[in-house]
């Protein structure tokens, strides 16, 4: 756990800064291009790992379950995106229906398959599904911050790509320290939920304060505020993983760990989509800032951030309100 925490902290603290530099110098596309060799390296290293036990028992990967999960998530995310404009209401309703039918099909299929993609017996376990819900909420809150904070800082503060990357450092460092200290505290005391309850309560309260009383200038106070939020969020995942693994037992440690991470990813996607729906929907309905202006800023951010920041600041005031 200590090795993984160290690697995660190094990656999470250097990634935003390097990403900001690359976006400002080469455009936002470069961020995705640089992941290609890293993904290839990860694939090569994965092939060198020990073979799965399922290969010896003849169990097959549940490709249909994976496809049905995609059929549940993809239409749902597209539907939420289309709800940003009232003109897309009909298509959104149709996509919601498709997602609902796919969810029913996924449930029926996973009950019948020998080695399901989503272990329903684990999901129905009280301790495991609570951990999954916490992981989903954690992913929603964290990824929403990392997604919309750069937009907020670019529009309201006129921050450059490098400045936005540096502003994300308190978030990533706070998460790393929160996770590390929580793991140490759990090892010393044996309690798993107490530290997360306190940390998540702290993070939730600070998010409410930031929403009601937004910072009007980029300063060390905003950085400290974000670091405290991140520290609280960092207390969650370590406790969630340990609790879920204890509930599942040693034989199913891998299955429950993957399940928790799956719910975290789903929560991150849905949470970001809902936050975007709230933001862009309000901008579109209120008329205080033309939606086209916001879209122009987003499209220009990677290619010419300084030009994008030159947008009418009076129109951008809605983002800070």
GINORTA-V784677 format. One record per backbone hydrogen bond with DSSP energy under -0.5 kcal/mol. CO is the residue of the C=O (numbers start at 1). NH is the residue of the N-H. If there is no record, write none. Layout:
co & nh
CO & NH
CO & NH
//
This chain:
co & nh
1 & 5
2 & 6
3 & 7
4 & 8
5 & 9
6 & 10
7 & 11
8 & 12
9 & 13
10 & 14
11 & 15
12 & 16
14 & 18
15 & 19
16 & 20
17 & 21
18 & 22
19 & 23
20 & 24
21 & 25
22 & 26
22 & 27
23 & 27
27 & 30
28 & 31
28 & 32
29 & 32
29 & 33
30 & 34
32 & 35
33 & 36
33 & 37
34 & 38
35 & 39
36 & 40
37 & 41
38 & 42
39 & 43
40 & 44
41 & 45
42 & 46
43 & 47
44 & 48
45 & 48
46 & 49
52 & 55
52 & 56
53 & 56
53 & 57
54 & 58
54 & 59
61 & 63
62 & 66
63 & 67
64 & 68
65 & 69
66 & 70
67 & 71
68 & 72
69 & 73
70 & 74
72 & 76
73 & 77
74 & 78
75 & 79
76 & 80
77 & 81
78 & 82
79 & 83
81 & 84
82 & 85
82 & 88
85 & 88
86 & 89
88 & 92
89 & 93
90 & 94
91 & 95
92 & 96
93 & 97
94 & 98
95 & 99
96 & 100
97 & 101
98 & 102
99 & 103
100 & 104
101 & 105
102 & 106
103 & 107
104 & 108
105 & 109
106 & 110
107 & 111
108 & 112
109 & 112
109 & 113
114 & 116
117 & 119
118 & 120
119 & 122
119 & 123
120 & 124
122 & 125
125 & 129
126 & 130
127 & 131
128 & 132
129 & 133
130 & 134
131 & 135
132 & 136
133 & 137
134 & 138
135 & 139
136 & 140
137 & 141
138 & 142
139 & 143
140 & 144
141 & 145
142 & 146
143 & 147
144 & 148
145 & 149
147 & 151
148 & 152
149 & 153
150 & 154
151 & 155
152 & 156
152 & 157
153 & 157
153 & 158
153 & 159
160 & 164
161 & 165
162 & 166
163 & 167
164 & 168
166 & 169
166 & 170
168 & 172
169 & 173
170 & 174
171 & 175
172 & 176
173 & 177
174 & 178
175 & 179
176 & 180
177 & 181
178 & 182
179 & 183
180 & 184
181 & 185
182 & 186
183 & 187
184 & 188
185 & 189
186 & 190
192 & 196
193 & 197
194 & 198
195 & 199
196 & 200
197 & 201
198 & 202
199 & 203
200 & 204
201 & 205
202 & 206
203 & 207
204 & 208
205 & 209
206 & 210
207 & 211
208 & 212
209 & 213
219 & 223
220 & 224
221 & 225
222 & 226
223 & 227
224 & 228
225 & 229
226 & 230
227 & 231
228 & 232
229 & 233
230 & 234
231 & 235
232 & 235
233 & 236
233 & 237
234 & 238
235 & 239
236 & 240
237 & 241
238 & 242
239 & 243
240 & 244
241 & 245
242 & 246
243 & 247
244 & 248
245 & 249
249 & 252
250 & 253
252 & 256
253 & 257
254 & 258
255 & 259
256 & 260
257 & 261
258 & 262
259 & 263
260 & 264
261 & 265
262 & 266
263 & 267
264 & 268
265 & 269
266 & 270
267 & 271
268 & 272
269 & 273
270 & 274
271 & 275
272 & 276
273 & 277
274 & 278
275 & 279
276 & 280
277 & 281
278 & 282
279 & 283
280 & 284
281 & 285
282 & 286
283 & 287
283 & 289
290 & 293
290 & 294
291 & 295
292 & 296
293 & 297
294 & 298
295 & 299
296 & 300
297 & 301
298 & 302
300 & 304
304 & 308
305 & 309
306 & 310
307 & 310
308 & 311
312 & 315
312 & 316
313 & 317
315 & 318
316 & 319
316 & 320
317 & 320
317 & 321
318 & 321
//
